[in-house]
Amino acid sequence: MVGVSKGFAANIRVSIQPKTLDKISAVFPDLNTGWLLTGQGSMLVDKEVVKQNIEATDHSVANAYGEVNVGDPKAVAELLRAKDELLRAKDQIIEMQKAEIARLKAADKQ
C-alpha cells in the first residue's frame, strides 16, 4: 500500500527514510510512527494525546515567537523546527479525520 517490499517492512527499524515514514503515516494515520521506529508505546495514535500535544506546542510556539531574536540564527532555527513539528502534528490530525470520514462514508453505503 505504501510501495515498500516485505523485506523492507521486516527491517523497518534498522533504516527508514523520512519520505517513507511520511507515506506510511499518510496511508495509516492511526499508526504511531514512534512505535513503528522504536517498538515503544502504543501501536495506535491516541487522538486525544495528539490534540493535547498540538495545543501545548502551539502555545509554546506562540510564546517563543514573541521572544525570538530574529538576528540569532539558532533561535530562528529552533522556532522553525517547533513550527514544523506543529504542522506535522496538525497534518496527522487531518489525516486521521480524513480516514474517519472515509470509514463513515463506507459504512453509510452498506
N, C-alpha and C positions, 0 to 999 in steps of 0.2 A: 504493500500500500504506500510505502514511502520511498520505494526504489532502492532498497539495500538487500544484499544477499543474506541467506540464512547464516552463513559463516560470520558475516559482519555482525549480525544480530547476536550471535553466540558470544562474541568477544567485544561487545559494545563498551564495556567498562575500561578496556585497555586503551582504546583510542577512538574518539569521536570528534568530528569537526562541528563547529557551531552551526554551519548550514544544515547539516544532517539532523542535529538536535532540534533546530527550528522546524524542519519538515516533520519530524516525529511529533513535536508539540502541536503543530497545526492539524495533523491528522488525528491525533489522540489528545485533545485539550485537557481531558481529565487526568492524564497521566502525569505523575510527579516526576519531572525530569531530574530532580535531585536524587530521588530514589533510583532512577534508571542508571545514573552515573555512579552512585555510591552503594546502593543497596540499603541505605539507611532511611528510616522513617516509613511513612505510609506510601503504598504504591500509587494511590489516587490523591489528587489535589483536594484539600479541604477548602471549599469555596469561601467559607466564612473567614478562614485564616488569610486567604489571599486578599480578600476585601480589607481586612484589618491592616495587613502589611501595606497595601496601597495607601490607605488613609494615613498611616504613620509616615511612610516615605514621602507622600505628598506634602504633609505638614513640615517635615524636615527640609525638603527642597525649598518650600516657600520661605522658611526661616533663613536658610542658607543663602537664598537669592538676595535677600535684603542685606546680608552681611558680607557677601563675597567682594573681594578686591579684584576688580577686573584687570588690574595690572599684574596680578600674581598668577602666572600660568598654572601652577599646581592647584590653586584654589578653583580656577575656572575649569580645569580638567576634572576635578572631583565633583564639581557641580554638574558638569555634563554627564559624568558617569552615573550620578544619582538620578538625573532626569532620564537617562537611557534605561536604567533599571525600572523606573516608574512606568515608562512607556511599555516596556516588555510585560510588566505585571498587568497593565491595563489591556494590552493585546491578549493576554492569556484569559482574562475575564470575558472579553469579546468573543474569543474562540469558544469558550465554554458555553456562552449564551447562544451562539450560532448552532452548536451541536445540540443543545437542548431544544431550540426551535425546530431543527430538522427532525429530532426524535418525536416531538409533539405532532408535527405535520404528518410523519409516517404513521403514527398511532391513530391520528384522526382519519386517515384514508382507509384504515382497516375496519 
